[in-house]
């Protein structure tokens, strides 16, 4: 793992890697200082909210094929309304904090807490 053992979050990271939260990276490197891509953010949100990928997926976006490892997560996020239908998703593009937070705010449990206070 490419995170220093003295980092405050180090104790959690091996378990997250073991659980497959970063499966699309297919490596033991998290690149902790790197920005996240849209595809990685969607996969992470789905895994963190215990949402399994859609089992069978048709082509959803022109740049996310049905055979992509992200396809099931993208289809689930689209069905849940976390992302909007469009021609392209641009899964390899870096994601802004605002765009990420917009997806987080649309998660059912988060939305329920935000709008019932």
C-alpha positions as CSV (number, residue, x, y, z in Angstrom):
1,X,0.0,0.0,0.0
2,X,1.4,3.4,-0.9
3,X,0.3,5.2,2.2
4,X,2.7,5.7,5.1
5,X,1.9,3.5,8.1
6,X,1.9,6.6,10.4
7,X,-0.9,8.2,8.4
8,X,-4.1,8.6,10.6
9,X,-6.2,6.6,8.1
10,X,-3.7,3.9,7.4
11,X,-5.5,1.4,9.7
12,X,-8.6,1.5,7.6
13,X,-7.1,1.4,4.2
14,X,-6.0,-2.2,3.9
15,X,-9.5,-3.3,4.9
16,X,-11.0,-1.0,2.2
17,X,-8.6,-2.4,-0.4
18,X,-9.4,-6.0,0.7
19,X,-13.1,-5.3,0.4
20,X,-12.6,-4.2,-3.2
21,X,-13.5,-0.5,-2.7
22,X,-10.8,0.4,-5.1
23,X,-11.1,-2.6,-7.4
24,X,-11.0,-0.6,-10.6
25,X,-7.5,0.5,-9.9
26,X,-6.4,-3.2,-9.9
27,X,-3.4,-2.4,-7.9
28,X,-2.3,-2.0,-4.3
29,X,-1.5,1.7,-5.0
30,X,-4.1,4.2,-4.0
31,X,-2.1,7.3,-5.2
32,X,-3.5,9.2,-2.2
33,X,-2.5,12.6,-3.5
34,X,-4.0,12.0,-7.0
35,X,-7.3,13.4,-8.0
36,X,-10.2,11.0,-8.5
37,X,-11.8,10.4,-11.8
38,X,-15.6,10.5,-12.3
39,X,-15.6,6.7,-12.9
40,X,-13.7,6.1,-9.7
41,X,-15.9,8.4,-7.7
42,X,-19.1,6.6,-8.9
43,X,-17.6,3.2,-8.1
44,X,-16.5,4.4,-4.7
45,X,-19.9,5.9,-3.9
46,X,-21.8,2.8,-4.9
47,X,-19.4,0.6,-2.8
48,X,-19.5,2.9,0.2
49,X,-23.3,3.0,0.2
50,X,-23.5,-0.9,-0.2
51,X,-25.1,-0.6,-3.7
52,X,-24.2,-3.6,-5.8
53,X,-23.6,-3.0,-9.5
54,X,-26.5,-3.7,-11.9
55,X,-26.0,-7.4,-13.0
56,X,-26.8,-6.9,-16.7
57,X,-26.1,-3.6,-18.4
58,X,-26.8,-2.3,-21.8
59,X,-24.7,0.5,-23.2
60,X,-25.5,3.5,-21.0
61,X,-23.0,6.1,-22.3
62,X,-21.0,6.2,-25.5
63,X,-17.8,6.1,-23.5
64,X,-18.8,3.4,-21.0
65,X,-19.2,0.1,-22.7
66,X,-21.5,-2.6,-21.3
67,X,-18.4,-4.7,-20.7
68,X,-16.5,-2.0,-18.7
69,X,-15.8,-2.9,-15.1
70,X,-17.6,0.4,-14.2
71,X,-20.7,-0.3,-16.3
72,X,-22.8,-1.9,-13.5
73,X,-21.9,0.9,-11.1
74,X,-22.6,3.6,-13.6
75,X,-26.0,2.0,-14.5
76,X,-26.9,1.8,-10.8
77,X,-25.9,5.4,-10.2
78,X,-27.9,6.5,-13.2
79,X,-31.0,4.5,-12.0
80,X,-30.6,6.1,-8.5
81,X,-30.5,9.6,-10.0
82,X,-26.9,10.3,-8.8
83,X,-25.8,11.1,-12.4
84,X,-27.8,12.4,-15.3
85,X,-28.3,10.7,-18.7
86,X,-26.1,12.2,-21.4
87,X,-24.2,11.1,-24.5
88,X,-20.9,10.8,-22.6
89,X,-20.0,10.3,-19.0
90,X,-16.2,11.1,-19.4
91,X,-15.3,8.4,-16.7
92,X,-11.6,9.2,-17.0
93,X,-12.0,12.9,-16.4
94,X,-11.1,14.3,-13.0
95,X,-14.1,15.1,-10.8
96,X,-14.6,18.4,-8.9
97,X,-15.5,18.5,-5.3
98,X,-18.8,20.1,-6.2
99,X,-19.8,17.4,-8.6
100,X,-18.8,14.7,-6.1
101,X,-20.8,16.3,-3.3
102,X,-23.8,16.6,-5.7
103,X,-23.7,12.8,-6.1
104,X,-23.2,12.3,-2.3
105,X,-26.2,14.5,-1.5
106,X,-28.4,12.4,-3.8
107,X,-27.7,9.1,-2.0
108,X,-31.0,8.1,-0.3
109,X,-29.7,8.0,3.3
110,X,-27.9,11.3,2.9
111,X,-30.8,12.9,1.2
112,X,-33.2,11.7,4.0
113,X,-30.9,13.3,6.6
114,X,-30.4,16.5,4.8
115,X,-34.1,17.2,4.1
116,X,-35.6,16.0,7.4
117,X,-33.7,18.3,9.7
